[in-house]
């Protein structure tokens, strides 16, 4: 399985290998996060002005410069942007001039803001501490204030839509002996099933039960290949119910996913998987 590292905007790096993602604090200084500039803290850093737009979770933002295109970024697009970030006391805690990432990999608050932005747009955003959490890590100690400018948006293949029953398995879902729920979306073309040690080629997309995407090979435009004994137990268990050419949705309980491991997606996870082949 190929792995990649994304340095997050709040001093966190995200390491992903196929379906497994982990977040680690970098404890990076502003210099480590990117070149230091002489930019002073905004005059209204302490609180958002009355004309700042409202988003979910208490996030507020103010457009400083309009974009040059009409289409906003999708959570799965590859977005390049630069930013500076301060505390509400005016202390700058980070800056970066060359970050490129899928918005869904960022904190809830940053994803909310960036997916309202078009290429060339610059905004100032106030993120409550609860909206600075990235992949289950601890939140910032207080509100953070960002200045963000999107420099480019690379359109990526859209993942499948969020399953209708993402919050919980539907009544017609079947259940494995270990407790993974599954629904077949088609019958497939194969006759045999993978074993726990098979090497499988799949497309997959995963969500939390609130419908937030956590990873997708579809976005990357290339199927993923890995041995079934090297992934979370729920995958090892559930994919043995599939045949080649079949697509299934799995509801994997926390105990067969990442449990309460820090930095991993928490709770039950939902995956749509298409099995191309196995050996």
ABEGO torsion letter per residue (X at the ends): XBBBBBBBAAGBBBBBBEABBBBBBAGBBAAAAEBBBABBBBAAAABBBAABBBBBGGBBBBBABBBABABBBBAABBBBBBBBBBBAAGBBABBBAABBBBAAABBAAAAAAAAABBBGBBBBBBBBAAAABBGGBBBBABBBBBBBBBABBBBBBBBBBBBAAAABBBAABBBBAAGBBBBBABAEABABBBBAABBBBBBBBBBBAAGBBABBAAAAGBBBBBBAAABBAAAAAAAAABBBGBBBBBBBBAAABAEABBGBBBEBBBBBBBBABBX
